[in-house]
Amino acid sequence: MIGREALERYEESLARLRPEDRDAVQLKVELGLPYPEIARELGKPTTTAARMAVSRALVRLALEMRRRA
């Protein structure tokens, strides 16, 4: 039951993110892509830029999930 609730909260929170943030989270968390590939997919100039985009998106996701808790 707890797992299902957490998954539902994750999915609902993910859906509330901006598309760019949602893509960043899905590419890293769900697909497990390396940062060079994420950079290409997101159109970022460097792997560092991709890493920062993912990091910021994960913070936004965590805040959204906390609001839904």
FILO-534932 format. One record per residue (C-alpha): residue number from 1; x, y, z. Coordinates in steps of 0.5 Angstrom, whole numbers. Each point is the difference from the previous one (the first is absolute). Example, Ala and Ser with C-alpha at 12.3 -4.5 7.8 and 13.67 -1.06 7.14 Angstrom:
BEGIN
1, 25, -9, 16
2, 2, 7, -2
# end
This chain:
BEGIN
1, 0, 0, 0
2, 5, 5, 2
3, 4, -2, -7
4, -6, 2, -4
5, -1, 6, 4
6, 7, 2, -1
7, 0, -1, -8
8, -7, 3, -1
9, 3, 7, 4
10, 6, -1, -4
11, -4, 0, -7
12, -5, 5, 2
13, 6, 5, 2
14, 4, -2, -6
15, -6, 2, -4
16, 0, 7, 3
17, 7, 2, -2
18, 2, 4, -6
19, 1, -5, -6
20, 7, 2, 0
21, 1, -3, 7
22, -4, -6, -1
23, 4, -2, -5
24, 6, 1, 4
25, -2, -4, 5
26, -3, -6, -4
27, 6, 0, -4
28, 5, -1, 6
29, -5, -3, 5
30, -4, -5, -4
31, 4, -1, -6
32, 7, 0, 4
33, 3, 4, -6
34, 8, 3, 1
35, 0, 7, 0
36, 4, 1, -7
37, -7, -3, -3
38, -4, 4, 4
39, 3, 6, -2
40, -1, -2, -7
41, -7, -2, 1
42, -2, 7, 4
43, 5, 4, -5
44, 5, 2, 5
45, 6, 3, -2
46, 4, -4, 6
47, 0, -6, 4
48, 0, 5, 6
49, -6, 3, -3
50, -4, -6, 0
51, 2, -2, 7
52, -2, 7, 3
53, -7, -1, -4
54, -1, -7, 3
55, 2, 3, 7
56, -5, 6, 0
57, -5, -5, -3
58, 1, -5, 5
59, -1, 6, 6
60, -6, 2, -4
61, -3, -7, 0
62, 2, -1, 8
63, -4, 7, 2
64, -6, -2, -4
65, 0, -7, 3
66, 1, 3, 7
67, -6, 4, -2
68, -4, -6, -2
69, 2, -4, 7
# end
